[in-house]
Amino acid sequence: MVMRRLEELHFINSYARLPDGFHSRLRPQPLAAPRLAAVNPAAAALIGLSPEELERPEFTACLNGEWLPPGAEPLAAVYAGHQFGQFVPQLGDGRALLLGEVQGEGGRWELQLKGSGITPYSRRGDGRAVLRSTIREYLCSEAMHGLGIPTTRALGLIDSEEPVYRESVERGAVLLRMAPSHLRFGHFEFFYYRQAWDELRTLGDYALREHFPHLVGEVDPFMRLFEEVIAGTAELMARWQLVGFAHGVMNTDNMSLLGLTIDYGPFGFLDAYDPGHIGNHSDTIGRYAFDQQPRIGGWNLSRLGQALMPLFEGEAAEAAARANAALEAYEPAFQRAYAEGMNAKLGLAERREGDGDLAKRLLSLMQAERLDYTRTFRALAGTEAPHESLAAWHQEYRQRLELEGRDDAARRAAMNAVNPVYVLRNHLAQRAIELAERERDYSEIERLHRLLQHPFDEQPGMEAYAEEPPEWAEELAISCSS
């Protein structure tokens, strides 16, 4: 791809062409004394920026909103959403600004500043992001990309001297993140619940034209779109479960129309296997516990289907029946993707009767013994049981492997390609945060970023990053403010 200077980015800005009722145009509010804390050359390459461009003072100024590339049209989008099951009629980009859409490798990328100040949708908030949450999102979005899971990307982040008040006084920061689109289920809910049918149609036509162009001209294209979103969400939920990722706050305004992982807040990767793990300290009832994520994915899809109802063809009763039939495909699609993924984690190339039970018994033993999720699956590539409590199960597992007809070397290579050595455990992120907060030392952010780009590879000298977490990690409380 041709490399460009910041001033030469090719902005398209299709979302900015939507009517004013879809967004508010405003400028970012710069932070005091910005300091570049992390940059991501791999993400920059997607829009044709060389690593040298990231070192220019103009790049830091862009992240801080002091200088915007020619063609940028900053705006905050409005949407609604079900938060912890309750409908909130107006949400929106309360601390984010879409700078615009840049033509890049394989399509266009939306560039969005997160933490850039108050917007009309801030709901009495300050529109800021704190350094700790910005570091967490920067690292986790790139860690998820390294794991092969659809996600937003992170281009860079800045630290500052700006005080931001949460449970305590923290420093303000801004993240520049990228995605093909930040469209959420909640965008459609906003217009549906206002009975703004013309605007709902405009949004639907926009989504078809810009993100599902292969459906334009199809019979009942919005039903087809709904079916594709169902399939994408089922696949995403399966991938989260397989890698042990707990999002923490699966509100409909945090659900991507394109099946991306977005809005990293109180996330966490499982340490000791606990299917009921609640990663969000604010989630007192466990609505978004790890084992509830697939169910919530389906519930959120039903809310999207409701919001799309006026766009479906045919009489309302007939359209509702077809939407419900489409939703019935979600659970089988999730189970199929999960079963295939679990077989891959176990090194089973062929699907046989009893494989599901074999996996369930393993997980039950892991739960009973509080075995580490990531380390246990990685260790299964060896020839010995990862833990004495798994000895009997492992014997049965080895018997099942013998039916595969491939040698151990091929099996190990296949398993190591899907069972990571490294994930972004909360205590690893916390160490990077503390160094940055206490000493303005951002080296651990860079070290983790490099490590997590290749999570399936054994990396000499980095063995400590694959160890079980220290005892103090259990005391970490991650909330919505994170």
Secondary structure, DSSP 8 states (H G I E B T S, - for coil): ---B-GGG--B--TGGGS-GGGEEE------SS-EEEEE-HHHHHHTTB-HHHHTSHHHHHHHTTSS--TT---EEE---EEETTEEES----SSEEEEEEEEETTEEEEEEEES----TTSTTS---EEHHHHHHHHHHHHHHHHTT--B-EEEEEEE-S-EEESSSEEEEEEEEEEES---BHHHHHHHHHTT-HHHHHHHHHHHHHHH-GGGTTSSSHHHHHHHHHHHHHHHHHHHHHHHTEE-S---GGG-BTT--B---SS-EE-SB--TT----TT-TT-TT-GGGHHHHHHHHHHHHHHHHGGGSSS-HHHHHHHHHHHHTTHHHHHHHHHHHHHHHHTT--S--TTHHHHHHHHHHHHHHHT-BHHHHHHHTTSSS-SSGGGHHHHHHHHHHHHTT---HHHHHHHHHTTS-S----HHHHHHHHHHHHHH---HHHHHHHHHHTSTTS--TT-GGGGS---GGGGG----TT-
